[in-house]
Amino acid sequence: MFTYGIFRAGGIRSSAVFQRRLLSNYFELFPKTFTDKKPVWLVDQVKLRKEYRSLQAQFHPDVVKNESNEDQSSLLNKAYHILKSPLTRSQYLIKVLDDIDLTNDKVKKQITNSDPELLMKIIDIHEELSECTEEGEVRTIEKENKSRMKDIEAQLDTAFANSDYKTAIKLTVELKYWTNLALAIKEWAPGKPIELIH
Amino acid sequence: MRSSMITTRRLYHPKVIEHYTNPRNVGSLDKKSKDVGTGIVGAPACGDVIKLQIQVDDKTGIIENVKFKTFGCGSAIASSSYMTELVHGMSIDDAAKIKNTEIAKELSLPPVKLHCSMLAEDAIKAAIKDYKTKRNSTVLH
């Protein structure tokens, strides 16, 4: 049951790897980084990257070509990218620990944190961004957004440390909105309309 | 990543692209005005946000003016744009009955984008609710 959930979350076509190794979460794929194999919020990024690279060196299809290596390689890739970034790691932790999938469109029915003030702020900042004519103005918005995201990540430290998933969910949803803003900032060009691609 | 982005773009129906490139009723109304109802809704999964505002004739209950601002994907922008077209000149009671399926059908939204039309439905409902709340509190005075 648990394994099936992970398999679905990972969207890996073949569950062969999970079945063979009875893997119950992505953290277990990196035993040197996550020594107790349990889902955890705080990640040593340097360690994780190093372990990921060394594992990929073993399993990458360019190194040894066979089907199970390809499965393992794409699984590692998927797991690494989910665990590396704060937003996806937090979404994954909430799914594994609290059984709520924040990436599912139907999640809206499960959580009731529509904060009109926050949403208004998001709309206002996007408007500001769309009205920017110079690179300098965009960099100011970017700087503010980065510090906002850092602040949310710090609050997530506390929420996960206390197993306070209600707060973690609220923060993660907010982080999603600001991550979208970060993408819009990246795509910014003078006069270009803002559109999210997902 | 890049190639999937291009594919997503291509999948839009011409009606979505038409609304997206030429959105109707973009803008804002005075939030503080007592005949204006503001609905602001967000989708936690994709991070899209819609703000939809209606200006209502107090006597007739007809939506005389409507504006929106959406930060989101092309389908969310098109859904809110089409929603404003639909409700303009409509009574708030009729507008409250609009179902997302009507929008999804008009714009030929694929199943993965149905939630965008749902968000537009949530937005008009929230705007009507806000207007009614304001109106009731005015009547009480």
Chai-1 contact restraints between the chains, C-beta under 6 A:
chainA,res_idxA,chainB,res_idxB,connection_type,confidence,min_distance_angstrom,max_distance_angstrom,comment,restraint_id
A,T103,B,A45,contact,1.0,0.0,6.0,A-B,restraint_1
A,N104,B,A45,contact,1.0,0.0,6.0,A-B,restraint_2
A,D105,B,A45,contact,1.0,0.0,6.0,A-B,restraint_3
A,D105,B,H115,contact,1.0,0.0,6.0,A-B,restraint_4
A,V107,B,P44,contact,1.0,0.0,6.0,A-B,restraint_5
A,V107,B,A45,contact,1.0,0.0,6.0,A-B,restraint_6
A,P116,B,I40,contact,1.0,0.0,6.0,A-B,restraint_7
A,L119,B,I40,contact,1.0,0.0,6.0,A-B,restraint_8
A,L119,B,G42,contact,1.0,0.0,6.0,A-B,restraint_9
A,L119,B,V49,contact,1.0,0.0,6.0,A-B,restraint_10
A,M120,B,I40,contact,1.0,0.0,6.0,A-B,restraint_11
A,I122,B,V49,contact,1.0,0.0,6.0,A-B,restraint_12
A,I123,B,V49,contact,1.0,0.0,6.0,A-B,restraint_13
A,I123,B,K51,contact,1.0,0.0,6.0,A-B,restraint_14
A,I123,B,K69,contact,1.0,0.0,6.0,A-B,restraint_15
A,H126,B,F71,contact,1.0,0.0,6.0,A-B,restraint_16
A,V173,B,P44,contact,1.0,0.0,6.0,A-B,restraint_17
A,K176,B,G47,contact,1.0,0.0,6.0,A-B,restraint_18
A,Y177,B,G47,contact,1.0,0.0,6.0,A-B,restraint_19
A,N180,B,G47,contact,1.0,0.0,6.0,A-B,restraint_20
A,E195,B,G74,contact,1.0,0.0,6.0,A-B,restraint_21
A,L196,B,G72,contact,1.0,0.0,6.0,A-B,restraint_22
A,L196,B,C73,contact,1.0,0.0,6.0,A-B,restraint_23
A,I197,B,M5,contact,1.0,0.0,6.0,A-B,restraint_24
A,I197,B,T8,contact,1.0,0.0,6.0,A-B,restraint_25
A,H198,B,C46,contact,1.0,0.0,6.0,A-B,restraint_26
A,H198,B,C73,contact,1.0,0.0,6.0,A-B,restraint_27
